[in-house]
Amino acid sequence: MLKEVLQNKAFFFTLIYLFLFFLIAKIFPDVFVVISLVFFFIILIEPLANFLRELFRSDVLSKILSVVILLFGFSYAFYLITPIVISEFGNFFNFVMNVLENKLWRNYVKDPSLLFLLDRVIEFFEPRVLGVLDTILSVLASNAIRIVSIVVFTILGLMYGIFYTREIANFFLSMYPKTCRDTMREVLKEVHGGLGRYIRVIFVNSIIVGVAYFVVFRIFNLQYSGIIAFWGFVTNFIPIVGVILELIPVFLFSLSLGLEGLIMMMLFASAIHIVVFLIFLHMMKGLEKLNPLYIIFSILFFGKIFGTFGTFIGVPIALVLKILWKSFVNPLLERH
């Protein structure tokens, strides 16, 4: 079998490049983050650029407009949400502390065994929730310059990278022996298609969740609309695990609304996630499917390797690895 791996040039060179990729990503994490974000945004706006190309019959103009629309959208959203989140963060931190200290969930649960279980679960999550809130503040304070640098280089990379996507793809193919480039071209097309649809559906679902929380909280004049909406938007970039992280502050906040408010908030959250799940199934139809257990372990594994950023890119990396497994490893195993 080892001899066949060495003879399969596409597989052999892919293994080498994967090893170098993970090595470089580990040694130069900021470079890895910038490259990942540039790739994410180029893939994200690809349908918009294609639509504008059909509209204006100009490749250059379509790419310029798509980048401008993306940057304007993010800048405007940042302008709207940042003041709200900053003003709410301190009060929300104090609110969470009050809920945990006063154990407000005991007002709704009377069964001793269930109450004991709930106490243990919340005691387990309490230091982690507080740790996340504290980490956010410390990371923003100690890495402000680094964050700004990543944002600047990501914008520059996006502005230039979108005009050279074909050249970059051709360069990557040229890193393989000529005899296996046709094979790799088909593999890369599948990777591009799978990642493209995954990135766009995750982005759309995150927008839906964030906007839904913001609108509902504003309509019913509830506190912390900005921070709950922002938290819902960010955490939904992490499949399965992110939903749990999203619901923790929502649940804690709902405890202050009374039993009826708690039930309504949980029903609303459930309805939203049913909608985004159906959207996910529809947009990912026909592509490689990832087992939920595979998703959870990939988030855990790549989170350990690359830190917090790894939890966001764990599933995309797992998707790529599964496509490579299907293309190279499966045929090899079936022959033995």
BELKAVEN-V679588 format. One record per residue. RES is the residue in three letters. SS is DSSP state (2 for helix, 1 for strand, 0 for the rest). OMEGA is omega in degrees with one decimal (none if undefined). Layout:
[[RES:SS:OMEGA] [RES:SS:OMEGA]]
This chain:
[[MET:0:178.4] [LEU:2:178.5] [LYS:2:178.8] [GLU:2:177.4] [VAL:2:-179.9] [LEU:2:179.7] [GLN:2:177.5] [ASN:0:-171.7] [LYS:2:-179.6] [ALA:2:179.6] [PHE:2:-177.5] [PHE:2:-179.4] [PHE:2:177.2] [THR:2:177.4] [LEU:2:179.1] [ILE:2:-177.6] [TYR:2:175.1] [LEU:2:178.0] [PHE:2:179.2] [LEU:2:179.7] [PHE:2:-179.4] [PHE:2:178.6] [LEU:2:179.8] [ILE:2:179.6] [ALA:2:-179.8] [LYS:2:-177.6] [ILE:2:-177.5] [PHE:0:-174.0] [PRO:2:-178.9] [ASP:2:176.9] [VAL:2:178.4] [PHE:2:179.6] [VAL:2:-178.9] [VAL:2:179.9] [ILE:2:179.9] [SER:2:-179.3] [LEU:2:177.6] [VAL:2:177.8] [PHE:2:-179.8] [PHE:2:-175.7] [PHE:2:177.0] [ILE:2:177.5] [ILE:2:-176.7] [LEU:2:-173.7] [ILE:2:-179.1] [GLU:2:177.9] [PRO:2:177.8] [LEU:2:178.7] [ALA:2:178.7] [ASN:2:178.0] [PHE:2:-180.0] [LEU:2:177.4] [ARG:2:177.4] [GLU:2:-176.8] [LEU:2:-173.6] [PHE:2:180.0] [ARG:0:-179.9] [SER:0:-179.2] [ASP:2:-178.1] [VAL:2:-179.5] [LEU:2:-179.0] [SER:2:179.8] [LYS:2:178.0] [ILE:2:-179.1] [LEU:2:-179.3] [SER:2:177.1] [VAL:2:179.7] [VAL:2:179.8] [ILE:2:179.4] [LEU:2:-177.8] [LEU:2:178.4] [PHE:2:179.9] [GLY:2:179.7] [PHE:2:179.9] [SER:2:-179.4] [TYR:2:177.3] [ALA:2:178.3] [PHE:2:179.7] [TYR:2:-178.4] [LEU:2:-169.3] [ILE:2:-174.2] [THR:2:179.3] [PRO:2:-179.9] [ILE:2:-178.6] [VAL:2:-179.3] [ILE:2:-178.7] [SER:2:-176.9] [GLU:2:-169.6] [PHE:2:-178.4] [GLY:2:179.4] [ASN:2:180.0] [PHE:2:177.4] [PHE:2:178.3] [ASN:2:178.8] [PHE:2:178.9] [VAL:2:178.3] [MET:2:-179.4] [ASN:2:178.9] [VAL:2:-177.8] [LEU:2:-178.6] [GLU:2:-177.8] [ASN:2:177.2] [LYS:0:-174.8] [LEU:2:-179.4] [TRP:2:179.7] [ARG:2:177.5] [ASN:2:-173.8] [TYR:0:-176.9] [VAL:0:-178.1] [LYS:0:-179.8] [ASP:0:-175.0] [PRO:2:-177.8] [SER:2:178.6] [LEU:2:178.7] [LEU:2:178.4] [PHE:2:179.2] [LEU:2:-179.5] [LEU:2:177.3] [ASP:2:-178.2] [ARG:2:-179.5] [VAL:2:-178.0] [ILE:2:175.3] [GLU:2:177.5] [PHE:2:-176.5] [PHE:2:-173.8] [GLU:2:-179.6] [PRO:2:-179.4] [ARG:2:177.0] [VAL:2:178.5] [LEU:2:178.4] [GLY:2:178.1] [VAL:2:179.5] [LEU:2:179.3] [ASP:2:-180.0] [THR:2:179.2] [ILE:2:-179.9] [LEU:2:-176.7] [SER:2:179.2] [VAL:2:179.3] [LEU:2:-178.0] [ALA:2:-173.5] [SER:2:-176.6] [ASN:0:-177.0] [ALA:2:-178.5] [ILE:2:179.2] [ARG:2:179.9] [ILE:2:178.1] [VAL:2:179.6] [SER:2:178.8] [ILE:2:179.7] [VAL:2:-178.4] [VAL:2:-178.4] [PHE:2:176.2] [THR:2:178.4] [ILE:2:178.7] [LEU:2:178.9] [GLY:2:178.1] [LEU:2:-176.6] [MET:2:179.4] [TYR:2:-174.1] [GLY:2:-176.8] [ILE:0:179.5] [PHE:0:-175.9] [TYR:0:-178.8] [THR:2:-179.8] [ARG:2:179.5] [GLU:2:178.8] [ILE:2:179.0] [ALA:2:179.0] [ASN:2:177.4] [PHE:2:179.4] [PHE:2:177.5] [LEU:2:-179.3] [SER:2:177.7] [MET:0:177.2] [TYR:0:174.8] [PRO:0:-174.1] [LYS:2:-175.6] [THR:2:-177.8] [CYS:2:-177.3] [ARG:2:178.2] [ASP:2:177.3] [THR:2:-178.6] [MET:2:177.8] [ARG:2:178.1] [GLU:2:178.1] [VAL:2:-179.1] [LEU:2:175.7] [LYS:2:179.1] [GLU:2:177.3] [VAL:2:179.7] [HIS:2:-180.0] [GLY:2:-179.7] [GLY:2:180.0] [LEU:2:-179.0] [GLY:2:-179.1] [ARG:2:177.8] [TYR:2:-178.3] [ILE:2:-176.7] [ARG:2:-180.0] [VAL:2:178.1] [ILE:2:178.9] [PHE:2:179.5] [VAL:2:-179.8] [ASN:2:178.3] [SER:2:176.9] [ILE:2:-178.8] [ILE:2:-178.5] [VAL:2:-178.8] [GLY:2:-179.5] [VAL:2:-179.3] [ALA:2:177.9] [TYR:2:-177.0] [PHE:2:-177.4] [VAL:2:-178.4] [VAL:2:179.0] [PHE:2:179.0] [ARG:2:-178.7] [ILE:2:-177.6] [PHE:0:174.3] [ASN:0:178.5] [LEU:0:179.2] [GLN:0:172.1] [TYR:0:179.2] [SER:2:-177.0] [GLY:2:-174.4] [ILE:2:176.9] [ILE:2:179.6] [ALA:2:179.9] [PHE:2:179.2] [TRP:2:177.9] [GLY:2:178.2] [PHE:2:-175.5] [VAL:2:-173.8] [THR:2:-178.9] [ASN:0:169.1] [PHE:0:177.4] [ILE:0:-177.8] [PRO:0:175.1] [ILE:0:-178.4] [VAL:2:-178.9] [GLY:2:178.8] [VAL:2:178.2] [ILE:2:178.6] [LEU:2:179.0] [GLU:2:-172.3] [LEU:2:-178.5] [ILE:2:178.0] [PRO:2:177.1] [VAL:2:178.5] [PHE:2:180.0] [LEU:2:178.1] [PHE:2:-176.8] [SER:2:178.8] [LEU:2:-179.7] [SER:2:-174.8] [LEU:2:-175.0] [GLY:2:-175.3] [LEU:2:-179.4] [GLU:2:178.8] [GLY:2:178.1] [LEU:2:-179.5] [ILE:2:-179.3] [MET:2:-179.1] [MET:2:178.6] [MET:2:176.6] [LEU:2:178.4] [PHE:2:179.5] [ALA:2:178.7] [SER:2:-179.7] [ALA:2:179.4] [ILE:2:-176.4] [HIS:2:171.5] [ILE:2:179.6] [VAL:2:-177.2] [VAL:2:177.1] [PHE:2:177.8] [LEU:2:176.5] [ILE:2:179.4] [PHE:2:-179.6] [LEU:2:-178.5] [HIS:2:-175.4] [MET:2:-179.4] [MET:0:-178.2] [LYS:0:177.6] [GLY:0:-179.9] [LEU:0:178.9] [GLU:0:179.0] [LYS:0:179.5] [LEU:0:175.8] [ASN:0:179.6] [PRO:2:178.5] [LEU:2:176.7] [TYR:2:178.8] [ILE:2:-178.1] [ILE:2:-178.6] [PHE:2:178.1] [SER:2:176.4] [ILE:2:179.0] [LEU:2:-175.3] [PHE:2:-177.0] [PHE:2:171.8] [GLY:2:177.1] [LYS:2:-177.5] [ILE:2:-172.2] [PHE:2:178.6] [GLY:0:-176.9] [THR:2:-179.7] [PHE:2:179.5] [GLY:2:178.4] [THR:2:-179.9] [PHE:2:-176.2] [ILE:2:-178.3] [GLY:2:-178.0] [VAL:2:175.2] [PRO:2:177.5] [ILE:2:178.7] [ALA:2:178.2] [LEU:2:177.8] [VAL:2:-179.1] [LEU:2:179.1] [LYS:2:177.5] [ILE:2:177.6] [LEU:2:177.5] [TRP:2:-179.8] [LYS:2:-176.4] [SER:2:-172.5] [PHE:2:-171.9] [VAL:2:-178.7] [ASN:2:178.2] [PRO:2:180.0] [LEU:2:-179.8] [LEU:2:-177.8] [GLU:2:179.7] [ARG:0:-176.7] [HIS:0:none]]
